[in-house]
Amino acid sequence: MKAIKISIICSVGLASLFAIFSLVFHFGDWQRLTLVFLLGAFIGLVAAPEIEPKAFKNAWIFQSLSGIFSGGIVSLLMGLNLENSIAVMFIGGILGWSTPFWARYVQVP
């Protein structure tokens, strides 16, 4: 239960922060706002196990599934065909799996 709460707080918090900056600098570009919000949600989801590692037993599985899910949402929003959707979901899964290597270098605005 603690892992879910941490994931929701991180995801919604970073997504909202990213969206606020997008609204301030690019008001009216709603597709950009949606994609920036999803990027913030993805970073929040995969960073949650890095922020509170004791709450997640198998963090790499959670991070990989979060990447696959985020890739699927982005491919639906962009209207990609099946092959491209699978490729985007695969790339999202790889990004999720490799989070421990790159998460410490992400600068939150």
Backbone as JSON Lines, residues from 0, in Angstrom:
{"i":0,"aa":"M","n":[0.82,-1.19,0.0],"ca":[0.0,0.0,0.0],"c":[0.87,1.26,0.0]}
{"i":1,"aa":"K","n":[1.97,1.2,0.74],"ca":[2.88,2.34,0.79],"c":[3.5,2.6,-0.58]}
{"i":2,"aa":"A","n":[3.79,1.54,-1.32],"ca":[4.38,1.7,-2.65],"c":[3.42,2.4,-3.6]}
{"i":3,"aa":"I","n":[2.15,2.05,-3.52],"ca":[1.15,2.68,-4.39],"c":[1.02,4.16,-4.06]}
{"i":4,"aa":"K","n":[1.0,4.48,-2.77],"ca":[0.88,5.87,-2.35],"c":[2.08,6.69,-2.82]}
{"i":5,"aa":"I","n":[3.26,6.15,-2.67],"ca":[4.48,6.84,-3.1],"c":[4.48,7.03,-4.61]}
{"i":6,"aa":"S","n":[4.06,6.0,-5.34],"ca":[4.01,6.08,-6.81],"c":[3.04,7.16,-7.27]}
{"i":7,"aa":"I","n":[1.88,7.21,-6.65],"ca":[0.88,8.22,-7.05],"c":[1.37,9.63,-6.74]}
{"i":8,"aa":"I","n":[1.95,9.81,-5.57],"ca":[2.44,11.14,-5.19],"c":[3.56,11.59,-6.14]}
{"i":9,"aa":"C","n":[4.51,10.71,-6.41],"ca":[5.61,11.07,-7.31],"c":[5.11,11.34,-8.73]}
{"i":10,"aa":"S","n":[4.24,10.48,-9.21],"ca":[3.76,10.6,-10.58],"c":[2.94,11.87,-10.77]}
{"i":11,"aa":"V","n":[1.96,12.08,-9.93],"ca":[1.1,13.26,-10.06],"c":[1.88,14.54,-9.77]}
{"i":12,"aa":"G","n":[2.78,14.49,-8.79],"ca":[3.57,15.67,-8.46],"c":[4.47,16.12,-9.6]}
{"i":13,"aa":"L","n":[5.24,15.19,-10.16],"ca":[6.12,15.56,-11.27],"c":[5.34,15.91,-12.54]}
{"i":14,"aa":"A","n":[4.25,15.19,-12.79],"ca":[3.44,15.5,-13.97],"c":[2.84,16.9,-13.86]}
{"i":15,"aa":"S","n":[2.36,17.26,-12.69],"ca":[1.8,18.59,-12.5],"c":[2.87,19.68,-12.62]}
{"i":16,"aa":"L","n":[4.04,19.41,-12.07],"ca":[5.13,20.37,-12.17],"c":[5.54,20.59,-13.63]}
{"i":17,"aa":"F","n":[5.67,19.51,-14.38],"ca":[6.01,19.62,-15.8],"c":[4.91,20.36,-16.56]}
{"i":18,"aa":"A","n":[3.64,20.06,-16.23],"ca":[2.52,20.68,-16.93],"c":[2.44,22.17,-16.65]}
{"i":19,"aa":"I","n":[2.74,22.58,-15.43],"ca":[2.7,24.01,-15.1],"c":[3.71,24.79,-15.95]}
{"i":20,"aa":"F","n":[4.91,24.25,-16.08],"ca":[5.9,24.92,-16.92],"c":[5.47,24.95,-18.38]}
{"i":21,"aa":"S","n":[4.83,23.89,-18.84],"ca":[4.35,23.86,-20.21],"c":[3.24,24.89,-20.41]}
{"i":22,"aa":"L","n":[2.35,25.01,-19.43],"ca":[1.28,26.01,-19.53],"c":[1.82,27.43,-19.54]}
{"i":23,"aa":"V","n":[2.83,27.69,-18.73],"ca":[3.38,29.04,-18.65],"c":[4.08,29.43,-19.95]}
{"i":24,"aa":"F","n":[4.87,28.53,-20.49],"ca":[5.68,28.88,-21.66],"c":[5.04,28.54,-23.0]}
{"i":25,"aa":"H","n":[4.08,27.63,-23.03],"ca":[3.46,27.22,-24.3],"c":[1.95,27.11,-24.14]}
{"i":26,"aa":"F","n":[1.3,28.15,-23.65],"ca":[-0.14,28.11,-23.41],"c":[-0.89,27.95,-24.74]}
{"i":27,"aa":"G","n":[-1.83,27.05,-24.77],"ca":[-2.64,26.82,-25.95],"c":[-2.22,25.62,-26.77]}
{"i":28,"aa":"D","n":[-1.05,25.11,-26.57],"ca":[-0.59,23.92,-27.29],"c":[-0.95,22.7,-26.43]}
{"i":29,"aa":"W","n":[-2.17,22.21,-26.62],"ca":[-2.72,21.19,-25.72],"c":[-2.1,19.81,-25.96]}
{"i":30,"aa":"Q","n":[-1.69,19.52,-27.18],"ca":[-1.02,18.24,-27.41],"c":[0.34,18.22,-26.7]}
{"i":31,"aa":"R","n":[1.04,19.34,-26.74],"ca":[2.31,19.44,-26.03],"c":[2.1,19.31,-24.53]}
{"i":32,"aa":"L","n":[1.05,19.94,-24.01],"ca":[0.75,19.85,-22.59],"c":[0.49,18.41,-22.18]}
{"i":33,"aa":"T","n":[-0.27,17.68,-23.0],"ca":[-0.56,16.28,-22.69],"c":[0.71,15.43,-22.69]}
{"i":34,"aa":"L","n":[1.55,15.62,-23.69],"ca":[2.78,14.84,-23.76],"c":[3.75,15.19,-22.64]}
{"i":35,"aa":"V","n":[3.84,16.47,-22.27],"ca":[4.71,16.87,-21.17],"c":[4.18,16.33,-19.85]}
{"i":36,"aa":"F","n":[2.85,16.35,-19.67],"ca":[2.24,15.78,-18.48],"c":[2.55,14.28,-18.38]}
{"i":37,"aa":"L","n":[2.44,13.57,-19.5],"ca":[2.74,12.13,-19.5],"c":[4.22,11.86,-19.26]}
{"i":38,"aa":"L","n":[5.09,12.71,-19.79],"ca":[6.52,12.56,-19.52],"c":[6.81,12.72,-18.03]}
{"i":39,"aa":"G","n":[6.19,13.71,-17.41],"ca":[6.36,13.9,-15.97],"c":[5.8,12.73,-15.18]}
{"i":40,"aa":"A","n":[4.67,12.19,-15.61],"ca":[4.08,11.03,-14.93],"c":[4.99,9.82,-15.07]}
{"i":41,"aa":"F","n":[5.56,9.62,-16.25],"ca":[6.48,8.49,-16.46],"c":[7.7,8.63,-15.58]}
{"i":42,"aa":"I","n":[8.3,9.8,-15.55],"ca":[9.49,10.0,-14.72],"c":[9.15,9.82,-13.25]}
{"i":43,"aa":"G","n":[7.98,10.28,-12.83],"ca":[7.56,10.09,-11.45],"c":[7.35,8.62,-11.11]}
{"i":44,"aa":"L","n":[6.74,7.88,-12.02],"ca":[6.51,6.45,-11.78],"c":[7.8,5.67,-11.66]}
{"i":45,"aa":"V","n":[8.7,5.89,-12.59],"ca":[9.93,5.1,-12.55],"c":[10.92,5.6,-11.5]}
{"i":46,"aa":"A","n":[10.76,6.84,-11.05],"ca":[11.66,7.37,-10.02],"c":[11.18,7.03,-8.61]}
{"i":47,"aa":"A","n":[9.93,6.65,-8.45],"ca":[9.4,6.35,-7.11],"c":[10.21,5.27,-6.4]}
{"i":48,"aa":"P","n":[10.57,4.16,-7.04],"ca":[11.4,3.17,-6.33],"c":[12.8,3.69,-6.01]}
{"i":49,"aa":"E","n":[13.28,4.67,-6.75],"ca":[14.59,5.24,-6.45],"c":[14.5,6.2,-5.26]}
{"i":50,"aa":"I","n":[13.35,6.82,-5.07],"ca":[13.16,7.75,-3.97],"c":[12.95,7.0,-2.66]}
{"i":51,"aa":"E","n":[12.13,5.95,-2.69],"ca":[11.83,5.15,-1.5],"c":[12.04,3.68,-1.8]}
{"i":52,"aa":"P","n":[13.29,3.21,-1.82],"ca":[13.57,1.84,-2.24],"c":[13.04,0.75,-1.31]}
{"i":53,"aa":"K","n":[12.84,1.06,-0.04],"ca":[12.35,0.04,0.9],"c":[10.9,-0.34,0.67]}
{"i":54,"aa":"A","n":[10.13,0.53,0.02],"ca":[8.71,0.27,-0.21],"c":[8.47,-0.67,-1.4]}
{"i":55,"aa":"F","n":[9.46,-0.86,-2.24],"ca":[9.31,-1.67,-3.45],"c":[10.22,-2.9,-3.35]}
{"i":56,"aa":"K","n":[9.6,-4.1,-3.43],"ca":[10.39,-5.33,-3.34],"c":[11.1,-5.62,-4.66]}
{"i":57,"aa":"N","n":[10.38,-5.58,-5.75],"ca":[10.94,-5.81,-7.09],"c":[10.79,-4.54,-7.91]}
{"i":58,"aa":"A","n":[11.65,-3.59,-7.65],"ca":[11.53,-2.27,-8.28],"c":[11.69,-2.35,-9.79]}
{"i":59,"aa":"W","n":[12.57,-3.2,-10.28],"ca":[12.82,-3.26,-11.72],"c":[11.59,-3.74,-12.48]}
{"i":60,"aa":"I","n":[10.78,-4.61,-11.88],"ca":[9.55,-5.05,-12.55],"c":[8.57,-3.9,-12.62]}
{"i":61,"aa":"F","n":[8.41,-3.17,-11.51],"ca":[7.51,-2.02,-11.48],"c":[7.95,-0.97,-12.49]}
{"i":62,"aa":"Q","n":[9.24,-0.71,-12.55],"ca":[9.74,0.32,-13.46],"c":[9.59,-0.12,-14.91]}
{"i":63,"aa":"S","n":[9.83,-1.38,-15.21],"ca":[9.67,-1.87,-16.59],"c":[8.21,-1.81,-17.03]}
{"i":64,"aa":"L","n":[7.3,-2.25,-16.16],"ca":[5.88,-2.21,-16.51],"c":[5.38,-0.77,-16.64]}
{"i":65,"aa":"S","n":[5.9,0.12,-15.82],"ca":[5.53,1.54,-15.95],"c":[5.99,2.1,-17.28]}
{"i":66,"aa":"G","n":[7.18,1.71,-17.73],"ca":[7.67,2.16,-19.03],"c":[6.85,1.61,-20.17]}
{"i":67,"aa":"I","n":[6.48,0.34,-20.09],"ca":[5.65,-0.27,-21.14],"c":[4.28,0.41,-21.19]}
{"i":68,"aa":"F","n":[3.69,0.65,-20.02],"ca":[2.38,1.31,-19.96],"c":[2.46,2.73,-20.52]}
{"i":69,"aa":"S","n":[3.49,3.46,-20.14],"ca":[3.65,4.84,-20.64],"c":[3.86,4.85,-22.15]}
{"i":70,"aa":"G","n":[4.64,3.91,-22.65],"ca":[4.82,3.81,-24.1],"c":[3.52,3.51,-24.82]}
{"i":71,"aa":"G","n":[2.69,2.66,-24.23],"ca":[1.39,2.36,-24.83],"c":[0.47,3.56,-24.86]}
{"i":72,"aa":"I","n":[0.46,4.34,-23.79],"ca":[-0.37,5.55,-23.75],"c":[0.1,6.56,-24.8]}
{"i":73,"aa":"V","n":[1.39,6.76,-24.9],"ca":[1.92,7.7,-25.89],"c":[1.6,7.23,-27.31]}
{"i":74,"aa":"S","n":[1.72,5.93,-27.56],"ca":[1.42,5.44,-28.91],"c":[-0.06,5.59,-29.23]}
{"i":75,"aa":"L","n":[-0.93,5.45,-28.24],"ca":[-2.36,5.68,-28.48],"c":[-2.63,7.15,-28.77]}
{"i":76,"aa":"L","n":[-1.99,8.05,-28.02],"ca":[-2.2,9.48,-28.24],"c":[-1.71,9.93,-29.61]}
{"i":77,"aa":"M","n":[-0.63,9.32,-30.07],"ca":[-0.06,9.71,-31.36],"c":[-0.68,8.96,-32.53]}
{"i":78,"aa":"G","n":[-1.51,7.97,-32.25],"ca":[-2.18,7.22,-33.31],"c":[-1.24,6.37,-34.14]}
{"i":79,"aa":"L","n":[-0.28,5.74,-33.49],"ca":[0.71,4.93,-34.21],"c":[0.11,3.58,-34.62]}
{"i":80,"aa":"N","n":[0.69,3.0,-35.66],"ca":[0.25,1.66,-36.07],"c":[0.82,0.62,-35.11]}
{"i":81,"aa":"L","n":[0.46,-0.64,-35.31],"ca":[0.82,-1.7,-34.37],"c":[2.32,-1.88,-34.21]}
{"i":82,"aa":"E","n":[3.05,-1.89,-35.33],"ca":[4.5,-2.11,-35.25],"c":[5.19,-0.98,-34.49]}
{"i":83,"aa":"N","n":[4.81,0.25,-34.79],"ca":[5.42,1.38,-34.09],"c":[5.0,1.42,-32.62]}
{"i":84,"aa":"S","n":[3.77,1.02,-32.32],"ca":[3.32,0.97,-30.93],"c":[4.14,-0.04,-30.13]}
{"i":85,"aa":"I","n":[4.38,-1.19,-30.72],"ca":[5.19,-2.21,-30.04],"c":[6.61,-1.7,-29.82]}
{"i":86,"aa":"A","n":[7.16,-1.0,-30.81],"ca":[8.51,-0.45,-30.67],"c":[8.56,0.6,-29.57]}
{"i":87,"aa":"V","n":[7.55,1.47,-29.5],"ca":[7.53,2.51,-28.47],"c":[7.36,1.88,-27.09]}
{"i":88,"aa":"M","n":[6.53,0.85,-26.98],"ca":[6.36,0.17,-25.7],"c":[7.64,-0.56,-25.29]}
{"i":89,"aa":"F","n":[8.34,-1.14,-26.25],"ca":[9.61,-1.79,-25.96],"c":[10.65,-0.78,-25.47]}
{"i":90,"aa":"I","n":[10.73,0.36,-26.13],"ca":[11.66,1.41,-25.72],"c":[11.29,1.92,-24.33]}
{"i":91,"aa":"G","n":[9.99,2.08,-24.05],"ca":[9.55,2.49,-22.72],"c":[9.93,1.47,-21.66]}
{"i":92,"aa":"G","n":[9.8,0.19,-21.99],"ca":[10.19,-0.86,-21.05],"c":[11.68,-0.84,-20.77]}
{"i":93,"aa":"I","n":[12.48,-0.63,-21.81],"ca":[13.94,-0.54,-21.63],"c":[14.3,0.68,-20.79]}
{"i":94,"aa":"L","n":[13.64,1.81,-21.05],"ca":[13.9,3.01,-20.24],"c":[13.51,2.78,-18.78]}
{"i":95,"aa":"G","n":[12.39,2.09,-18.57],"ca":[11.97,1.78,-17.2],"c":[12.95,0.85,-16.51]}
{"i":96,"aa":"W","n":[13.38,-0.17,-17.21],"ca":[14.32,-1.14,-16.64],"c":[15.66,-0.49,-16.3]}
{"i":97,"aa":"S","n":[16.1,0.45,-17.13],"ca":[17.4,1.08,-16.92],"c":[17.34,2.32,-16.02]}
{"i":98,"aa":"T","n":[16.24,2.54,-15.35],"ca":[16.08,3.72,-14.5],"c":[17.18,3.89,-13.46]}
{"i":99,"aa":"P","n":[17.62,2.82,-12.78],"ca":[18.66,3.04,-11.76],"c":[19.94,3.67,-12.32]}
{"i":100,"aa":"F","n":[20.16,3.54,-13.61],"ca":[21.37,4.09,-14.21],"c":[21.23,5.56,-14.58]}
{"i":101,"aa":"W","n":[20.02,6.03,-14.94],"ca":[19.88,7.39,-15.44],"c":[19.04,8.3,-14.56]}
{"i":102,"aa":"A","n":[18.31,7.78,-13.59],"ca":[17.38,8.62,-12.81],"c":[18.08,9.7,-12.01]}
{"i":103,"aa":"R","n":[19.26,9.43,-11.54],"ca":[19.95,10.44,-10.71],"c":[20.4,11.65,-11.52]}
{"i":104,"aa":"Y","n":[20.4,11.55,-12.84],"ca":[20.85,12.66,-13.68],"c":[19.7,13.54,-14.2]}
{"i":105,"aa":"V","n":[18.45,13.15,-13.95],"ca":[17.3,13.94,-14.4],"c":[17.15,15.14,-13.5]}
{"i":106,"aa":"Q","n":[17.08,16.32,-14.1],"ca":[16.89,17.55,-13.33],"c":[15.44,17.95,-13.42]}
{"i":107,"aa":"V","n":[14.78,18.01,-12.28],"ca":[13.38,18.43,-12.23],"c":[13.35,19.95,-12.29]}
{"i":108,"aa":"P","n":[12.46,20.51,-13.14],"ca":[12.44,21.97,-13.28],"c":[12.11,22.68,-11.99]}
